[in-house]
Amino acid sequence: MKKEYDFSNAVRGKFYRKDAQLNLPIYLDKDIADFIHKVAAQKKIDSQTVVNKMLRGNKEIIQAFQ
């Protein structure tokens, strides 16, 4: 590493995007991941779709009781 860096020509916020969305990874326990992969294989869809459908279903159930 250099002792000193020259930022005199730097542009503040050059890569900032107001509407940028950050997709965070979600780590599942092995038994849950195995279950999701098994269901996805049976339905011939990707794992992400299975997880989203399950979460949407739970969201609707929770909202029904609020």
C-alpha positions in Angstrom: 0.0 0.0 0.0 1.2 3.5 -0.7 1.8 5.9 2.2 -0.4 8.5 0.5 -3.0 8.6 -2.2 -3.9 11.5 -4.5 -7.7 12.0 -4.6 -7.6 15.5 -6.2 -9.1 14.2 -9.4 -11.6 11.9 -7.8 -15.4 12.2 -8.4 -17.7 12.0 -5.4 -20.6 9.6 -5.9 -19.3 8.4 -9.3 -20.8 4.9 -8.8 -23.8 5.9 -6.6 -27.2 4.9 -7.9 -30.2 6.2 -6.1 -32.5 3.3 -7.2 -29.9 0.5 -6.9 -31.2 -2.6 -5.1 -29.0 -4.9 -3.1 -29.9 -8.5 -3.1 -28.6 -10.1 0.0 -27.8 -13.8 0.1 -29.8 -15.9 2.4 -28.2 -19.0 3.9 -30.5 -21.9 4.7 -29.9 -24.7 7.1 -28.9 -27.9 5.3 -32.1 -29.8 6.0 -34.2 -26.8 4.7 -32.0 -26.4 1.6 -32.3 -30.2 0.9 -36.0 -30.0 1.2 -36.2 -26.9 -1.2 -34.0 -28.6 -3.7 -36.1 -31.8 -3.6 -39.3 -29.9 -4.1 -37.7 -27.8 -7.0 -36.6 -31.0 -8.7 -40.0 -32.6 -8.4 -41.8 -29.6 -9.8 -39.0 -29.0 -12.4 -38.5 -25.3 -11.3 -35.6 -23.5 -9.7 -35.1 -23.3 -6.0 -35.6 -19.5 -5.9 -39.1 -19.9 -7.2 -39.9 -22.5 -4.6 -38.6 -20.3 -1.8 -40.5 -17.2 -3.1 -43.8 -19.2 -3.4 -43.4 -20.5 0.1 -42.7 -17.1 1.5 -45.6 -15.5 -0.3 -47.9 -18.1 1.0 -46.7 -17.5 4.6 -47.0 -13.7 4.1 -50.7 -14.1 3.0 -51.4 -16.3 6.0 -49.8 -13.8 8.4 -51.6 -10.8 6.8 -54.9 -12.6 7.1 -54.6 -12.6 10.9 -53.5 -9.0 11.3 
